[in-house]
Amino acid sequence: MTDTKKTPAGIDPRGPRFGAAITSVLLLITIFLALDPANAATAYGLLAVITALFAIGALLGNSRHPYGLIFKKLVRPNLAPPKELEDPRPPQFAQLVGFIVATVGLILGAFAVPYGLAIAAAAAFIAAFLNAAFAFCLGCQIYVGLQRLGLFRKF
């Protein structure tokens, strides 16, 4: 019997890095807003938008994420073809990790935990910045680690 599941088509690894750069900026703004109680509602709203964007990436993948679409239409045509493509599953899992971290921040913010929203946004910022600046995707590394433990099937 032949396995009908195939490895998904590869994605340009510069796309998720582009999205991570935008996310880094938005999260940094969120952190600074969250540090001032007068801006708590604005910080909460911005983190809610970021959380929704993480949800889109986690559910639909990077190629259908708004940042992925911007990259595909406006940025990639101006770049040389990528040297290699990457498996879209680890970056999609990274979006799920970002969604979870951001959701924790929203919950902490909803319960007015002092600096809870800022700390969660800072944790997400660190991961997004590592990807944007150094091409080190923390969520992707978690995916690979879980795959080695047998929690995700290798194709």
N, C-alpha and C positions, 0 to 999 in steps of 0.2 A: 504494500500500500504506500503510495507516494504522499508525502507531507505537502499539503497545498499552501501552507503558510510560507511566505517569502519575506526576506528582509526588505523593509520599506526603502523606497528610493532615497538616495542620499540628498543632503541639503548642503548649501554653501555655508561653511562654518563662520563666515564673516557676518551672516545674517543675525544669528543669536548674539554675537558680540555687539552689533549695532544696537539691537534691542536692549542689551544689558547697559550700554552707555546711556541711553535715554532713561532707563529705569533707575540707574545710579543717580542721575541728576534729580529726578522726581523724588527719590527716597531721601536724598540729602536735604532738599527743600522741606520734606515732611519732618525730618529730624529737627531742623531748626525751628519750624513752626511749633512742633510738639513741646519744645523746651520752654516756651512762653505760654502760661495758662490762658492768656488772653486770645491766643490763636489755636486753642485746642480743637475747636469745632472745625476750623479750616484744615488742620492737620488730619483730623479724623476723616473728613471728606476726601482729601487727597489720597490717604491710605486706602479708602474704600474703592477709589478709582483704580489704584495700582493693584489691589486685590482682584478686582474684576478682570483686569488685563492678565494677571497671572492665571486666573480661571480659564480665560479664553485660550491661553497658551497650553495649559494642562489638558484641556478637553479637545481642542482642535489642532494642536501642534503649531510649531513655529512658522510654517509656511502659510497658515491662515490667520496668524496673529496680526493685529494692525501694524506692528512694527515690522513684521516679516513682509507684509504687503508693501509698505513704504520702501523697505530695502529692495524688494524685487522690482518695483516700478521706477524708483528714482535713483537709487544708489548703485545697484549691481550693473546696470547698463554702462556705467562710467568706469567700471573696474575690469581688469583682466580676468579671464575665467579662473576659478579656483584651481589650485594644484591638485586638490583631492576633495571629495565630498565626505560628509560624516553621517553616521546613523542618526536619524531624527529622534529616536526614542530617548537617549540620555538627556538631550536638551528639553524634551517635552516633560520628562520626569523632573528636571530641575525647575520647570515652571510650577509643577505640583508642589515641590518643596517651598518655593517662594510663596505660593498661595497659602500653604499651611502657616508659614511664619507670619505673613501679613494678616491672616485671619486671627492668629493669636494676638497680634497687636490691636486689631479691632476689638476683640473681646476685652483685652486689658483696658483699652480706652473707654469702652462702654461701661466698665465697672470703676472707672476713674482711678485705676491703680497708678500711683505716682510714677511718672516716666515710663510706664509700661509700653505705651505706644511708641515712644522714642527709642526704647531699647530694641523692640521688635523691628522697627524700621531700620535701626542701625545694623542689626544682624543681617537683614535682607540687603542693605546697602553694601556691606562687606562682601557678600557673595556676588552681587551684581558687579561691583567694582573689580573684583578679582577676574571675572570673566571679561569685562570690557577692556581692562588695562593689560592683563597678562595672559589672556586666553586660557585661564584656569577656571573651569566650570565646576564649582563645588558640588552642585546637585548632580552633575554628570558623574563625578567621582563616587558619590554615594550610590548612584545607579549601578556603576561597575562593581562596587563592593558588594552590593546586594545580589548582583548577578553571580558573582563568584561564590556566594553563600548558597546559591541555588534557588533564590527567591524569584528570579526572573529567568525565563528560558532563553538559552542562547540559540541563535539561528545560524 
